[in-house]
Amino acid sequence: MAILGISGMQYSGETFPDVRIILGEDSNVFTQMISQRLRELMGVDVEICRTFEDLQMANELSDEPVTLAISNINLPGAENGEALEYLIDCNIPTIVFTGTFHDEIREKLLAKDIVDYILKDNIFAVEMLAESVYRFLTNHRHHVLIVDDSATARALLSSRLKRYNFRVSLADSGAKAIEILKANSDIGLVVTDYNMPDIDGFELTRRIRAVRGSHELRIIGVSSSTNRLLSARFLKVGGNDFMLRPFIDEEFYCRVNQNLDTLVQIKAAQARSK
């Protein structure tokens, strides 16, 4: 049975018997809570690693690759963050679960291209961690199109979305975006720049909405402009959301999640009504 998470994300009730998740955590309370919750929601049995040595052995003594790691920043035997460095060096997707956090640590974590970080400082921490795990395991089902005439901007957004395990297509113009959309009916989200030389973000949105509604595809507009009226104009032509650059990684991912969660819920409601 499908249930909603605390952010509005919908768990499908499916299980993931083929994934391998290792948990680097020395707190008995958290290891028990996390293990129990992931088993209940996803049918996943995590491998608990209470020390840095345990973590290394779990990775190196098994032929089965690690799908995802959940790790505290500091583990016994790795009090200075060596466990996280090790996981990143091994190219293992990692969600950091930590009680140690400030602006400097945040910058270091995001620079390492981790999947996500969850703070232990509230009663919903384990629920938020479970949602992050579920999103990582299912985000590959979502196909996102990035539209921007700037190669740098496309690369930045693409790297952010691929870090979260989304499938990504790129278009350097509005015309190319329309071509890609015609060839890929599974695209559920378009992230488009406003200022483009051939077809701007407004016109692109109008053309998309002429053939695909918000119940089929979500559109997020982005711009570096200081004109705050752009958001209102964008929403009026059929956009679902709008962000001004430069935006914060966490905010961008949250907006993407919210739009895709809405799409999933709409499709689930349509399926039930048939």
KAQUIVEN-V215715 format. One record per residue. N is the residue number from 1. SS is DSSP state (H for helix, E for strand, - for the rest). PHI is phi in whole degrees, 0 to 359 (* if undefined). D_CENTER is the distance of its C-alpha to the mean C-alpha in whole Angstrom. Layout:
((N/SS/PHI/D_CENTER) (N/SS/PHI/D_CENTER))
This chain:
((1/-/*/23) (2/-/288/20) (3/E/228/19) (4/E/263/17) (5/-/278/15) (6/-/290/16) (7/-/267/13) (8/-/100/14) (9/-/291/12) (10/E/256/14) (11/E/281/15) (12/-/277/17) (13/-/93/19) (14/-/287/19) (15/-/247/19) (16/-/232/18) (17/-/291/21) (18/-/262/21) (19/-/271/18) (20/-/237/19) (21/E/240/17) (22/E/252/19) (23/E/240/19) (24/E/267/21) (25/-/202/23) (26/-/258/26) (27/-/274/26) (28/H/299/28) (29/H/297/27) (30/H/289/23) (31/H/297/23) (32/H/292/25) (33/H/294/23) (34/H/293/20) (35/H/302/21) (36/H/296/23) (37/H/290/20) (38/H/291/18) (39/H/291/21) (40/H/294/22) (41/H/275/18) (42/H/230/17) (43/-/66/21) (44/-/258/19) (45/-/259/22) (46/-/281/21) (47/E/263/23) (48/E/273/24) (49/E/237/25) (50/-/271/27) (51/E/225/28) (52/H/298/27) (53/H/296/29) (54/H/301/28) (55/H/297/24) (56/H/297/26) (57/H/294/28) (58/H/300/26) (59/H/280/24) (60/H/269/27) (61/-/261/30) (62/-/233/28) (63/-/278/27) (64/-/276/24) (65/-/293/21) (66/-/278/19) (67/-/286/15) (68/E/203/14) (69/E/247/15) (70/E/244/15) (71/E/215/17) (72/-/290/19) (73/-/294/20) (74/-/245/24) (75/E/242/25) (76/E/306/29) (77/-/93/30) (78/E/211/27) (79/-/286/28) (80/-/244/27) (81/-/85/23) (82/H/296/25) (83/H/296/22) (84/H/294/19) (85/H/301/21) (86/H/297/22) (87/H/298/19) (88/H/294/17) (89/H/298/21) (90/-/274/21) (91/-/59/17) (92/-/264/16) (93/-/305/12) (94/E/225/12) (95/E/256/11) (96/E/271/14) (97/E/239/16) (98/E/218/18) (99/-/257/21) (100/-/259/22) (101/-/204/20) (102/-/203/22) (103/H/302/21) (104/H/294/22) (105/H/295/20) (106/H/303/17) (107/H/299/18) (108/H/293/18) (109/H/296/15) (110/H/293/13) (111/H/292/16) (112/-/272/15) (113/-/59/12) (114/-/291/11) (115/-/291/7) (116/E/193/8) (117/E/226/11) (118/E/234/13) (119/E/268/16) (120/-/274/19) (121/-/269/21) (122/-/212/21) (123/-/289/22) (124/-/263/18) (125/H/303/17) (126/H/291/17) (127/H/295/16) (128/H/293/13) (129/H/295/12) (130/H/299/13) (131/H/296/10) (132/H/297/8) (133/H/296/10) (134/H/298/10) (135/H/298/6) (136/H/299/6) (137/H/287/10) (138/H/241/10) (139/H/297/7) (140/H/296/10) (141/H/282/12) (142/-/262/10) (143/E/253/12) (144/E/245/11) (145/E/252/15) (146/E/257/15) (147/E/239/18) (148/-/197/20) (149/-/280/24) (150/-/268/23) (151/H/298/22) (152/H/295/20) (153/H/296/18) (154/H/298/17) (155/H/296/16) (156/H/295/14) (157/H/293/12) (158/H/298/12) (159/H/296/11) (160/H/296/8) (161/H/288/6) (162/H/292/8) (163/H/301/7) (164/-/269/4) (165/-/81/7) (166/-/280/7) (167/E/274/11) (168/E/230/12) (169/E/242/16) (170/E/235/17) (171/E/226/21) (172/-/264/23) (173/-/201/25) (174/H/296/25) (175/H/298/27) (176/H/294/25) (177/H/299/22) (178/H/297/25) (179/H/298/26) (180/H/294/22) (181/H/296/22) (182/H/296/25) (183/H/270/24) (184/-/225/21) (185/-/290/21) (186/-/275/18) (187/E/295/16) (188/E/251/14) (189/E/214/13) (190/E/244/15) (191/E/248/14) (192/E/236/18) (193/E/289/20) (194/-/279/23) (195/-/269/26) (196/-/228/26) (197/-/289/30) (198/-/267/30) (199/-/233/28) (200/-/286/27) (201/H/299/24) (202/H/296/26) (203/H/294/28) (204/H/300/25) (205/H/297/23) (206/H/302/27) (207/H/292/27) (208/H/295/24) (209/H/292/25) (210/-/292/29) (211/-/236/27) (212/-/222/24) (213/-/276/23) (214/-/295/20) (215/-/283/21) (216/-/249/20) (217/-/208/17) (218/E/257/16) (219/E/230/16) (220/E/246/15) (221/E/267/18) (222/E/225/18) (223/E/201/21) (224/-/264/23) (225/-/293/26) (226/-/269/27) (227/-/281/28) (228/-/284/27) (229/-/283/28) (230/H/302/26) (231/H/299/23) (232/H/295/26) (233/H/296/27) (234/H/295/24) (235/H/296/23) (236/H/291/27) (237/-/265/27) (238/-/117/24) (239/-/290/21) (240/-/259/18) (241/E/199/17) (242/E/207/18) (243/E/225/17) (244/E/265/19) (245/-/281/19) (246/-/283/18) (247/-/248/15) (248/-/276/14) (249/H/309/10) (250/H/296/9) (251/H/292/11) (252/H/300/9) (253/H/297/6) (254/H/296/8) (255/H/296/10) (256/H/300/8) (257/H/300/7) (258/H/299/10) (259/H/291/12) (260/H/288/10) (261/H/299/11) (262/H/299/15) (263/H/297/15) (264/H/298/15) (265/H/292/17) (266/H/297/20) (267/H/294/20) (268/H/294/20) (269/H/294/23) (270/H/296/25) (271/H/295/25) (272/H/292/27) (273/H/280/29) (274/-/281/30))
